[in-house]
Amino acid sequence: MVGGTGLYINAFCEGLDAIPSVDPLIRQQVQQQYEQEGITWLQEQVKEQDPDFFTVGEILNPQRLMRALEVKLSTGHSILSFRKREKKQRPFQVVKIGLNPSKKLLHEHIHQRVDRMMASGLLEEVKRLEPFKNLNALRTVGYSELFDHLQGKLSLDEAVDAIKINTRHYAKRQLTWFRKDPSIQWIEPGDWEALEKIAQAREY
């Protein structure tokens, strides 16, 4: 398997705790309030309703904050109480390999990728999706900046630069997340000899 967010990889390798379903009306109300009041309101609500999560949670991540708040309002319990962190047994062997390019090379690749996305029609895609811009799935790097451009908040050049900057920040957060995992074996991109040694060291 190649790629994936940290959460997706953890789910694939170890499984996820079962989080109870929430009241759709509560979810809608939380999302609407967040859209109207912003992240400061959301942080205050989570701090009041679920102080345990606020202490250890990602208080700058609105999606995580909304999830914590809606779970507490729906169940009366902190989302942390549902996290058992019990690893599921998998019928396969897991070998985690991380690619560790230099910062310069990583940034070059990010900029090239954004330029290719723009050349392949990203702006036209975002124009078609503008009526749905408030959906959570579209509040991501690449879409958000171009929605701002379409609303006159940014020039096209400013929006493309913002995509590159925000993608670099996202990549940095990803590396920080993955470097906390001691099971990942890091190699330089293109180091096939190191990759071969890792493969040969495994018992199949």
C-alpha positions as CSV (number, residue, x, y, z in Angstrom):
1,M,0.0,0.0,0.0
2,V,1.4,3.4,-0.9
3,G,0.4,6.7,0.6
4,G,-2.5,7.5,2.9
5,T,-2.9,9.8,5.9
6,G,-1.6,8.7,9.3
7,L,-5.1,7.9,10.5
8,Y,-5.8,5.7,7.4
9,I,-2.6,3.8,7.8
10,N,-3.3,3.2,11.5
11,A,-6.8,1.9,10.6
12,F,-5.4,-0.4,7.9
13,C,-2.6,-1.8,10.1
14,E,-4.2,-1.8,13.6
15,G,-7.9,-1.1,13.2
16,L,-9.9,1.7,14.7
17,D,-12.0,2.0,17.9
18,A,-15.7,2.0,17.4
19,I,-17.1,5.6,17.9
20,P,-20.9,5.8,18.4
21,S,-23.0,7.4,15.8
22,V,-24.2,10.9,16.5
23,D,-27.5,12.7,16.1
24,P,-27.6,14.1,12.6
25,L,-29.4,17.2,13.9
26,I,-26.7,17.8,16.4
27,R,-24.0,17.4,13.7
28,Q,-25.8,19.9,11.5
29,Q,-26.2,22.4,14.3
30,V,-22.5,22.2,15.3
31,Q,-21.4,22.7,11.7
32,Q,-23.7,25.6,11.2
33,Q,-22.6,27.3,14.4
34,Y,-18.9,26.8,13.4
35,E,-19.5,28.3,10.0
36,Q,-21.2,31.3,11.6
37,E,-19.0,31.8,14.7
38,G,-15.6,30.4,13.7
39,I,-13.0,28.3,15.4
40,T,-12.8,30.4,18.5
41,W,-16.4,29.6,19.3
42,L,-15.7,25.9,18.6
43,Q,-12.7,25.8,20.9
44,E,-14.7,27.4,23.7
45,Q,-17.5,24.9,23.3
46,V,-15.1,21.9,23.4
47,K,-13.2,23.4,26.3
48,E,-16.5,23.7,28.2
49,Q,-18.2,20.4,27.1
50,D,-15.2,18.1,26.8
51,P,-12.2,19.6,28.8
52,D,-10.4,16.2,28.7
53,F,-10.3,16.2,24.9
54,F,-9.4,19.9,24.8
55,T,-6.4,19.3,26.9
56,V,-4.9,16.6,24.7
57,G,-6.8,17.1,21.3
58,E,-5.9,19.0,18.2
59,I,-7.5,22.3,19.1
60,L,-6.5,23.9,15.8
61,N,-8.2,21.2,13.8
62,P,-11.9,22.2,13.3
63,Q,-12.9,18.8,12.0
64,R,-11.5,17.0,15.2
65,L,-13.1,19.7,17.4
66,M,-16.5,19.3,15.8
67,R,-16.3,15.5,16.0
68,A,-15.5,15.7,19.7
69,L,-18.3,18.2,20.4
70,E,-21.0,16.3,18.5
71,V,-20.0,13.0,20.2
72,K,-20.2,14.7,23.7
73,L,-23.6,16.3,22.9
74,S,-25.0,13.1,21.4
75,T,-23.8,10.6,24.0
76,G,-23.0,12.7,27.1
77,H,-19.5,11.1,27.2
78,S,-16.1,12.4,26.1
79,I,-14.8,11.0,22.7
80,L,-11.7,9.9,24.7
81,S,-13.8,7.4,26.6
82,F,-14.4,5.4,23.4
83,R,-10.7,5.2,22.5
84,K,-9.6,1.8,23.7
85,R,-6.5,1.7,21.4
86,E,-6.7,-2.1,21.2
87,K,-4.7,-3.3,18.2
88,K,-6.6,-5.6,15.9
89,Q,-5.0,-8.8,14.7
90,R,-4.1,-8.8,11.0
91,P,-3.6,-11.8,8.8
92,F,-0.5,-10.3,7.2
93,Q,2.8,-8.9,8.1
94,V,3.3,-5.1,8.3
95,V,6.5,-3.5,7.1
96,K,6.4,0.3,7.2
97,I,8.9,2.2,5.0
98,G,9.0,6.0,4.9
99,L,10.6,8.1,2.1
100,N,12.8,10.8,3.6
101,P,13.7,13.4,0.8
102,S,15.6,16.6,1.6
103,K,13.5,19.6,2.3
104,K,14.7,21.2,-0.9
105,L,13.7,18.2,-3.0
106,L,10.3,17.9,-1.2
107,H,9.4,21.5,-1.8
108,E,10.4,21.3,-5.5
109,H,8.2,18.3,-5.9
110,I,5.3,20.0,-4.1
111,H,5.6,23.1,-6.4
112,Q,5.8,20.9,-9.5
113,R,2.8,18.9,-8.4
114,V,0.7,22.0,-7.8
115,D,1.7,23.4,-11.2
116,R,0.7,20.1,-12.9
117,M,-2.7,20.2,-11.0
118,M,-3.4,23.7,-12.3
119,A,-2.4,22.8,-15.8
120,S,-4.6,19.7,-15.7
121,G,-7.7,21.8,-14.9
122,L,-7.9,22.2,-11.1
123,L,-9.4,25.7,-11.4
124,E,-12.2,24.4,-13.8
125,E,-12.9,21.6,-11.4
126,V,-13.2,24.0,-8.4
127,K,-15.6,26.2,-10.4
128,R,-17.9,23.3,-10.9
129,L,-17.8,22.5,-7.2
130,E,-18.3,26.0,-5.9
131,P,-22.0,25.4,-5.0
132,F,-20.7,22.7,-2.6
133,K,-17.8,24.7,-1.1
134,N,-19.1,24.3,2.5
135,L,-18.9,20.5,2.5
136,N,-16.2,19.1,4.8
137,A,-14.7,17.1,2.0
138,L,-14.0,20.3,0.0
139,R,-12.4,22.2,2.9
140,T,-9.0,21.0,1.9
141,V,-5.7,22.4,0.5
142,G,-6.2,23.2,-3.2
143,Y,-9.9,23.7,-3.0
144,S,-10.1,26.3,-0.2
145,E,-7.6,28.7,-1.8
146,L,-9.3,28.5,-5.2
147,F,-12.7,29.1,-3.6
148,D,-11.2,32.3,-2.1
149,H,-9.9,33.2,-5.6
150,L,-13.4,32.8,-7.1
151,Q,-14.9,34.9,-4.3
152,G,-12.4,37.7,-5.1
153,K,-10.3,37.3,-1.9
154,L,-7.1,36.3,-3.8
155,S,-5.7,36.7,-7.3
156,L,-5.1,33.5,-9.1
157,D,-1.3,33.8,-8.6
158,E,-1.9,34.4,-4.9
159,A,-4.2,31.4,-4.6
160,V,-1.6,29.1,-6.4
161,D,1.2,30.4,-4.1
162,A,-1.1,29.8,-1.1
163,I,-1.7,26.2,-2.2
164,K,2.0,25.6,-2.4
165,I,2.6,27.1,1.0
166,N,-0.2,25.3,2.7
167,T,0.8,22.0,1.0
168,R,4.3,22.5,2.4
169,H,2.9,23.0,5.9
170,Y,0.7,19.9,5.5
171,A,3.7,17.9,4.4
172,K,5.6,19.1,7.5
173,R,2.7,18.0,9.8
174,Q,2.6,14.6,8.0
175,L,6.4,14.1,8.6
176,T,6.0,15.1,12.3
177,W,3.2,12.5,12.6
178,F,5.0,9.7,11.0
179,R,8.3,10.3,12.8
180,K,6.5,9.5,16.0
181,D,6.1,5.9,14.7
182,P,9.2,3.9,15.7
183,S,8.2,1.1,13.4
184,I,8.8,3.1,10.2
185,Q,12.1,2.5,8.5
186,W,13.3,5.6,6.7
187,I,15.2,5.6,3.4
188,E,16.2,8.1,0.9
189,P,14.0,8.2,-2.3
190,G,15.6,6.0,-5.0
191,D,17.8,4.0,-2.5
192,W,16.9,0.6,-3.9
193,E,19.8,-1.0,-2.0
194,A,18.4,0.0,1.4
195,L,14.9,-1.1,0.3
196,E,16.3,-4.5,-0.8
197,K,18.0,-5.0,2.6
198,I,14.7,-4.2,4.4
199,A,12.9,-6.8,2.3
200,Q,15.6,-9.4,2.8
201,A,15.5,-8.9,6.6
202,R,11.9,-10.0,6.8
203,E,10.8,-13.6,7.4
204,Y,8.0,-14.7,5.2
